[in-house]
C-alpha cells in the first residue's frame, strides 16, 4: 500500500456499528483531524479538490480514482502530519476493545473527546 492509498483508506474509514461510544468517538475525532489536514492540503489547488474530498467521503467507491489523482499531485505522500494522522485512524479503527493512538511525529494533531488546541504565533 502506498502512502497515498493509506490516506485514501483512512479517509474512507468510518466508525463501525459495533464499536463502543468511546471508540466510535476516538475514530471520529481522528478521522476529522485527518480530513481537515487533507482539506487544507487540497485547498492549495483550489476548490475542486475540496469538492472531490467531500464527494469521496460520501461515496468512496465512485470518487476513489479522482481523489487518488488529486492526493498524488498534492504531496500528501510526503506530509508527515497527514501520514501520521492516517496511520492513527487505521490503527484505532482496527484495535479491538480499546483506542490506541500513536501520533508519531504529527504536529498540531488533537484526538479524543472534548479536545482543544490553542496556538500562539509570535
C-alpha positions in Angstrom: 0.0 0.0 0.0 1.4 3.4 -1.0 1.2 6.4 1.3 -1.5 7.9 -1.0 -3.5 4.7 -0.7 -3.0 4.7 3.1 -4.5 8.3 3.3 -7.4 7.3 1.0 -8.3 4.2 3.1 -8.1 6.2 6.3 -10.4 8.9 4.8 -12.9 6.2 3.9 -12.9 4.7 7.4 -15.9 5.3 9.5 -16.7 4.0 13.0 -18.2 0.5 12.7 -21.6 0.0 14.1 -20.3 -2.5 16.7 -17.8 -0.1 18.3 -18.4 1.3 21.8 -19.3 5.0 22.0 -15.7 5.7 23.3 -14.1 4.0 20.4 -16.6 5.5 17.9 -15.7 8.9 19.3 -12.0 8.3 19.0 -12.2 7.1 15.4 -14.5 10.1 14.6 -12.1 12.6 16.2 -9.1 11.1 14.5 -10.9 11.0 11.1 -12.0 14.6 11.5 -8.4 15.7 12.2 -7.1 13.7 9.1 -9.9 15.1 6.9 -9.1 18.7 8.0 -5.4 18.3 7.3 -6.1 16.8 3.8 -8.6 19.5 3.2 -6.0 22.2 3.9 -3.6 20.4 1.6 -6.1 20.1 -1.3 -7.3 23.7 -0.8 -3.9 24.8 -2.1 -5.0 23.6 -5.6 -8.4 25.3 -5.5 -12.0 24.4 -4.6 -12.2 21.4 -6.9 -10.1 19.3 -4.6 -12.3 20.1 -1.6 -15.4 19.1 -3.6 -13.8 15.8 -4.6 -12.8 15.1 -1.0 -16.4 15.8 0.2 -17.8 13.5 -2.5 -15.3 10.8 -1.7 -16.2 10.8 2.0 -19.8 10.3 0.9 -19.2 7.7 -1.8 -15.6 6.4 -1.8 -16.3 3.8 -4.5 -17.3 6.3 -7.1 -14.7 9.0 -6.2 -11.7 6.9 -5.3 -9.8 7.2 -8.6 -10.3 11.0 -8.8 -9.2 11.5 -5.2 -6.1 9.4 -5.6 -5.1 11.5 -8.6 -5.5 14.7 -6.5 -3.7 13.2 -3.5 -0.8 12.2 -5.6 -0.5 15.7 -7.1 -0.9 17.4 -3.7 2.1 15.9 -2.0 0.3 14.1 0.8 2.8 11.2 0.4 5.5 13.3 2.0 3.4 15.2 4.5 4.3 13.6 7.9 1.3 15.2 9.7 -1.1 13.7 7.3 0.6 10.3 7.2 0.7 10.1 11.0 -3.0 11.0 11.2 -3.9 8.4 8.6 -1.9 5.7 10.4 -3.6 6.7 13.7 -7.1 6.4 12.1 -6.4 2.9 10.8 -4.7 1.8 14.0 -7.5 2.8 16.3 -10.2 1.5 13.9 -8.5 -1.9 13.8 -7.6 -2.2 17.5 -10.2 -4.4 19.2 -11.6 -3.3 22.6 -9.8 0.0 23.1 -8.5 3.1 21.4 -4.7 3.4 21.0 -3.3 6.5 19.4 0.2 6.9 18.1 0.7 10.3 16.6 4.3 9.5 15.6 5.6 12.9 14.6 2.4 14.7 13.9 2.3 18.4 14.8 -0.8 20.1 15.9 -3.0 16.9 15.9 -5.7 16.7 18.6 -7.5 13.4 19.4 -10.2 12.3 21.8 -13.4 13.6 23.2 -13.6 17.3 24.2 -10.1 18.1 22.9 -8.9 21.6 22.4 -5.8 23.1 20.7 -4.5 26.6 21.4 -1.8 28.0 19.2 0.3 31.1 19.7 2.2 32.7 16.9 5.0 35.1 17.6 
